[in-house]
Amino acid sequence: MTTTDPRLGKALDRALDLGEIGIAVAAYHRGELIVDAVAGVTDVTTGAPADERTLFPVFSVTKGVTATALHLQAERGLVDLQAPIARYWPEFAAGGKQAITVEQALSHRAGIPQMPEGVTPELLADWEWMTDRIAAFTPLYEPGTTSAYHVLVWGWIVGEVVRRTDPAHRPFDVFVTEEICAPLGVTDFHLGVSGDDLARVATLYGGNAFAISDEHNISPQAVFPGSDVHNQPVMQQAVDPGAGAIATAGSVARIFAMLAEGGQLDGVRLLSPDRVATFTRPRTDAHAPDQVLTIPVWFGANGFWLGGEPGASDPLVGDHRSVIYSPGAGGSVAWADLRDRIAVAICHNNMDAPVSAGPGSTFEPVVPAIREIVAEREGSMR
């Protein structure tokens, strides 16, 4: 175990008792790293201990970073969020998609939550195969009229807009590395793990129950976000901007700390405070039920889940409206509290662990420990 505070060590021990296998948590407060803790094992067969270099698949936590990449392009005047995607990606206009806006895609209201027919891990890893087929899609729902969580396909829609509007037309993973990770000093956020680093990836367990209907190929079995698929090296090395990042908790937390600080960290500014403030705006028709997710959804217009909505927002992330967060399959989560300047990332490898808030939740001991440390720091600053 590595930890910067004994309270976190105790909390992570409790999380292991409650069912975690390997777990990592990192937190920032007012731009400073205050927690970086790891416990458990990366593989139950070998018993290899998790440490600060262990890489965890974080699934849709990835979406928060991909949304940030798109907002960088908007900040630079290269993307208008209200413009049709087809302005930047002309082929996308096919099949009646010519009016779908960038914001509609960001907020899961584009009407195309499906994945391409016949997708396999190998084809998912082929960027052009994916984007060519997405460009030819016909919407399942009339664009802009209903919310339908784009579980997997979202990443390629948003990622291709970033790539098309990048003057250098860099691959999406290179863009994220060069424009987000490098300026922030983040070295262990991977959209495609190199062969040399594969041994550092924690083995996943569970998460294979099909909670989402496969009726429209929205989350097909061949590439389903569970351990059966994502323990495969081909998936670990794929560039999947919606659900494929593999990272340390510290790396994820550092990116979200930049958001919690209004777009800058350690003197490096990536986004303006005004732009980051827009991330808390709810999407159009925000209270309408989602057509794909069976749980209540409180989602923003700009690519993040939002805090502060009773019965819909995850209570772990806070109880007010100035929280943006990205949850992933199996429970990994990251959030930025824009009001209190807190950023947290929790990663783990038991996708069946009971992470939801309440008694028996494996994350329940961890978050109060972080908040206690923050409160103590706040008190000392008064």
N, C-alpha and C positions, 0 to 999 in steps of 0.2 A: 504493500500500500504506500502511496505517496499522498501527503496532505499538508496543507499549510495551517490547519487549525484543528485541534483535538476534537472540537464539536462536530466537525465534518467526519472525522474518523469514526466517531461513535455512531453518527447517523448512517454512514455507509455500512458499518457492521450490521446495523439493524436492517438495512435494505437487503443485505445478503441473507439474513435470517428469514426475511419475508419472501424470498424467492429469486432475488437477483443472482446472476452467475458472474458477470463482470459489469462494473458500472464506473463511470467517470463523470465528474461534475466540475465545472469551472464557472466563476462569477467575477464580474467587474462592478465596482461602485465608483461613480464619479471619475471614470477613466482609469482606475487602478485595479489591477488583478488582486482580488482578496481571497479567492478560493481556487485551488487546483488540486483535486483529490481523485484518487483512483483506488478501486478495491476489487477483489475477486480474481477470477481467472479468465483467460481468453479462450480456453478449450478444456472441457471437462475430462477429456480422455488423457491429455498430457499433463493437465494441472498447471500449465504455464501461467504464471501470475500476470495479471494486467498491470501495466505501468503507464507512465506519462507519455510513452511513445506508441501505445496501443491505438490502432485505428478502428473506429466503430462505424459501420454503415448507419446513416442517419435518415435515410429515406426522404420523406417530404420536408424535413428541415431544410433540405437543399433549396426548396422553392424561395425561401427568404433571401438567399444569396443570389439566386437567379433573378428575382425581382429587383434586387439592388443593382445588378449589372444593367438591367434595362433602364433603371432610373438614372444611372450614370450617363447613358446616351441621351435621355431627356434633358438632364442638367446641361449637357453640352449643346443642346439645340439640334440634335441629330434625329430625335424622335418626338413626335407630337402624340401624346397619349390619346387624344380624341380623333386622331386620323385613322383611316382604314389601314389595316395591316398590308393590304395590297399595294399601298403607296410605296412600301419598302420591299415588298416581296410580291411582284406582279402575278406570279403563277398561283398564288394563294387565292386569287379571285375566282377560280374555277368552282363550279358546283353551287353557285349562289352565295359565295362567301365574300363578295366584293365590298360589302359595307361593314363587315365586322371590324370593330375598332381595336386598337391596342388595349385600351382600358377594359373592353369586354373580355378579351383574352385573359388579362391579368386577374380579373375578378370572376373568372369561371362562368361567364355568360355568353361565350362565343357559340354555344350550341354544338360543339364537336368534341365531346368527351371521349370518343372511341379511339382505340389504337388501330393501326393498319391490320387488315386481315392477313393471316399467315405469319405474323411476327414471331420471331424466335430470339433467343439471347444474341445469337450471331447477327441477325438482321437489325435488332435494336441498336447494336454497336456500330452499324453502318449509317452515319449521319445522313448521307444523301439519299439512301433508300428510305429512311424515315421521312425526311422532309418532302421528298417527291410525292410520297403517298399521302401525306397530310395535305399538301397543296391540292390534291385531287379530291379530297373529301367532299361529300354532301352533308350538310348539317343534319343531325338527329332532331334537333329542336330549332325553332326559328331563332336566329341569332338576336341577342339583346332582349329577349322576352322572358327568359327563365334562367334560373341558376342551376347548373349541373356541374358538379366538381369534376374537373379534368384531371383525374387521378395521376395518370402517367403522361399523357400526350402533351399536357401543358408545357412541359420543359422544352420540347422541340419547337413549339409555336413561339414562345417567348425567346428562346435561345437563337432561333433563326432570325428574328427581328434584330437582335443584338448583332449577330454576325453580318447581316445585310447592311446595317447602318454604321458598322465599324469601317472607317476609311481604309484600314489595312486588311479587312475581311479575314481576320484571324479566326481559327477554330474557337468555338465557344470556351473550351477549357483553358486555352491559352489566354483569351481575353480576361477571364476571371483571375487567372494567376497573375497576369501582368498589371491589371487595372484595379484589382481589389486586394488580393493577397500580398503581393510584393510591396505596395506602398504601406500596408499596415504591418509588415513584418510577419505575416502568417505563412508558415512553411508546411503545415500538415492538414490542409484542406484539399482533398483530391477529387477531381472529376475524372476518374480513371486512374487507378493505382499502378505505378510502374512495377515491373517484374521484381525489381530488387526490394520493393516494399510489401509485396504480397504477404510475406510471412508475418508482418506486423498486424494484419487484419484479424480482428476477433472473429471467431466462429459464431455464427448466429444459431439460435435455437428457437423452434416454434414459429408462430406467426403465419401458419399455412392455412388457417381457416378462411373460407371465402365469405367475407362479410359483405362484399359488394357483388351485386348481380353481374353475371357474365353475359347477360342477354345481348348486349350491344357491343361486346368486345372491349369494354371500358377498362377492365383489368384482367386480361386473359391469363389463363393458367400458365402458359409457357413463359411469361415474364412477370408473374404475380409477385408482389412485394412481400415475400416471406423467405424463410431460411432455405427452403428446398431449392429455390432459384438463385438467391443472392449469395449463397456460399460458393457458387461457381466462379472460377477465375474470369471467365468471359464477361460476366456481369460486373465483377469487381473492377475490371479494366475498361468498361464501357463509359462513354461520356453520356450520362443521363441527367440532364439539367433539372428535372422535376423530382427525381426520387433516387438519385444514384450517388450522392456525395459520400465519401468515406473519410473520416476526419478524427482528430482528437477533440475532446471537449474544449480544450483551451483555444484551439483554432476557431471553432465555431463561436465561442463566447466572445472572442476578440472582434470578429466581424460585427456581431450584434452590439458590442460595446460602442463601436463607431456610430451605430444608429442611436443608441441610448444617449450619446453625447451630441446629438443633433447633426451628425454627418461628419464629425472629425474625431481623431484620436491621436494623442501624442504629437500634436502640431500638424498632422496630415489631414487635410480636408478633402473628402470625396464628394459630399453632397451638401447643399445649403440647408440651414435650419428650417427655412420655409418649406423646402421640398419634403424633408423628413416629417414635418408636422402634418403634411397631407396624408401620410400613410395611415392615420387613424380614421380617415373618412370611410364610413360604411359604403358598401356597394349599392347599386340601384336595387330597389325592392328588397332591402336587406332582411326583412322579417319573413319573406316567403320561404317555404320549405325547399330544400335542395332536392333535385331530381335523382341524384346518385347516392349521396350520403343519407343514411337513415337517422343520424344523430342531428340535434339542432346545430345549425351553423351560423356563426356571426363572423362574416367575412368582410374584408375591406375592399375598396375600389382599386387599390394599388398593389395587391399581391400578397397581403398578410392577413392572418386571422387577427381578430381584435379582442381585447379584454373588456371586462366591465359589463357584459350583458348577462344578467341572471338567467340561469338555465341553459345557456348556450356557450358562453366563454369558459375555458378551463380555469377553475378557481385557483389552481396552483400558480398561475402567472400573475395574479393580482386581481384586485376588485374594482379597478377604475378604468376610465376610457382612454388613458394615455399609454396603454400597453399594446404592442404588436408582437405577434409570435408566429412560429412555424412548427407545428407538430408533425411527427413522422410515424409511419406504420410501425407498430410494435411499441410505441410510446416515447421514443426519443423526442426531445423538444428543446427549442431555444426561444428566448424572448428578450425584448428590449423594453424597459420601462422608461418612457421618455420624460415622465414627470419626476421620478425619483432617481433617474440616472443609474439604473441597475440593468445589467445584462447577465443572463444565465444560460448555460447549455448543459443538458443532462443526456448522456449517451449510455447505451447498455446493449447487451447481446442476448438477453432472454426476452424474446418478443411476446412470450405468453405471461410475463410477470404482470401482476395487478398494479398498474401504474396510476389508475384513476384516483382522484382525491377521495379521502375518507379512510376509516380504519382498515388496516391491512394493506394499504397502498405502499408499494416499495419506495415511491418518491416522497411520501408524506413525511418521513423523518428528515429528509434532506433539505427540503425547501424551508421549513421553519428554522433550521440551523443557519442557513444562509441569511434569512431575515434577521435573526438574532445578531449575527456578525455585522450586518448593515446598520441595525439600530444602535449598536455599540459605537460604530464609527460615527454615525450622525451625532450621537451624544457628545462625543469627544470633540466634534467640530464646532459645537455651539459656544 
